[in-house]
Amino acid sequence: MMLLMEHRTTATLERGLDEIRRSPTDRGRVELIVRRPAVDVREAVLEATLDCAEGLVGDTWRARGSRLTPDGSAHPDMQLNVMNARVASLVAVSGDRWQLAGDQLYVDLDLSERNLPAGTSLGLGSAVIQVTEQPHSGCKKFAARFGRDAVRFVNSQVGRELRLRGLNARVVVAGIVRVGDVIRKL
């Protein structure tokens, strides 16, 4: 028997915007780290190695490739997907469903374009990542897991400005990151 998961309505999602806007702007916290060792497989980890060539070590970013590169190889500016933890909490309904969004790093930090324009460096643990220009948007899997209203919400004009679906980044200084580490603008 298949159980239907609760999906938030547009009205409920929009009521959550004030809480999302209260995210810290300069110093936040790493709330969840997720490794994707295979398609549709998620492993929440307490600690991860971020590598300039591999991204999050043990994740399949490199193997997945990208339709955005001429040869189908992994896109260097899409090494890491970072999502605001407050948004994940809102759309996922329950904490055990955050990782279904498919991102690797869930942080309590204002990810808006205004706060973190492309090129911004972020320190977390002993690593440094850099925000890239590649947009991150909701897809069919996101809609199936969190509902059509959630996809419209994250892809709305306000959703894009606040980067509610998250942002793409690349590792510029390798290091270790742990759940609970500070994430800060450099």
N, C-alpha and C positions, 0 to 999 in steps of 0.2 A: 504494500500500500504506500503510495507516494504522499508525503505531507507537503502541503502548500506553505511556503514561507510568507510571513507578513511583509508587505512592501509599504513603505511610507507614501502618503499622498503628497501632492504638490503643496497643499496648504501646510501640512505638518513640516515638510522640508523647509519651506520658506520661513516658518516660525523659528527654525533653528539658526537662521542667518546671524542673529545678534550674538549668539554664543560663539559661532565660528569667527566672527569679526573681533572677538575678544582674545584671539590667539596672540601669544607674545610676538613682538616684531623683531627683536634682536637676539634673545636667548630663550630657547625652548628646550624640549626634552624629547629624546628618542623613546617612543612608547612601545613599538613593536618592530621586530626585524623578521622578514619572511624570505626564505630561500625557496626557489621553484626548481626542484631537481628534475622534473619531467612535466609534460603538458598536463594541466589541471591537478598537479600535485603541489601541496604547500607544506613547508616545514617552518613553524615558528621557532626561532633560535634566540638564545639569550646573548650570543656574541657572534660576530661575523667579521671576516677579513674582507676589506675593500681593496681591490687591486686595479692598477691603471689599465692593464690589458684585459683582465677577466671580469671586471665589475665586482659584483658580490660573489666571492669564491663559493662554488657549489651550486650556483644558479645557472640556468640554461640560457641566459641572455645571448651569449655568443653562438650557441648551437641553433637557436631559433631563427637567426637571420632577420632580414628586413626587406619588405617590398619597396622600401624607399632608397635602397642603394642599387646602383647599376648591376652589380654582380650577385645581389641577394644576400650578401654577407651582413653581419650584425652592424647596426648603425651606431657609430661611436658616440653620437650625442644622445643616445637613448639607452645608455648602459644601466642606469638606475631609474626606477620610478619611485617618486616620493609623494606621499599623500598626507594631507592634514588629518590628524587623529580625530579631531572633532567632527570632521565631515564623515570619516569612516564610521564613527559611532552613530551618527545620525542616519546614514543610509543603510547600514548593516542591521539595525535594530538590536542585535545582541553582539557582545564582544567577541564571541567565538566565530563570528562570520566576517570580521574585518578582512582577514587574509584572502577572502574570496574576491576582493577587488583586484588582486593580482599584482599589487605593488610590493616592493621589497622593504621600503622604509616608511614607517608611519610616525609622524612627528607632531608635537604640539608647537607649531610655529606658523606664523602668517606667511603663506606661500604665494600671496597675490603678486601679480606682475609689478604693481607699484612698489611693493616692499622688496621683492627679489627679482629685479630685471635680469634678463639673460646676461651671463658673465659674472654674476655674484658668486663669490666663494663662500662655502659654509664649512666650518670645522665641526666635526663630530667624532668623539673619541680621539684617536691619534691620526685620523684620516681627514682629508679635505676633498670636498666635491664641488663641482661648479655647475650652476644652473645653465641649461642650454636653451636654444630658441625653439627646439622641436616641441610642438604642442602635444599635450596628453589629453585625450578625450575618451568619453564613454563609448563602449562598443556593444556588440550583440551579447557577449557574455556578461557584461556589466548589467545590461537590461534584464537578462534572464535571471540574474542573481538578486538584483535589487529593485527591479521594476522599471517600467517606461518613464514614470514620473521622475525617478532618480536620474535617468539619463538626460531628460529634458532639463532638469534642475542643474546638473553639473555643466551642461553644454549651453545654458542660457547666457545672455550677455553678462549678467552679474556673475554667473558661475565661471565663465572664462576669465573675467577680470580678477576674480578671487582665486582662480585656479582650483576650483573645488574638486576637479577630477585629479588634481595633482600636477606635478611637473616632471620633466626629464632632466637628468643630470649625468655627469661623467666624473669619474674619479681622477683627481689631479695629484693627490698625494696619498699613497697607499697607507693603510693602517688598520687598526682594530676598532670596531664600534660595538658598544654593548647597550642593551635595553637599560634605560635610566640615564645614559650619558646626556650631557648638554649638547645641543646643536646651536651654533651661534654664527651670526654674520661676521665675516672677516673683513 
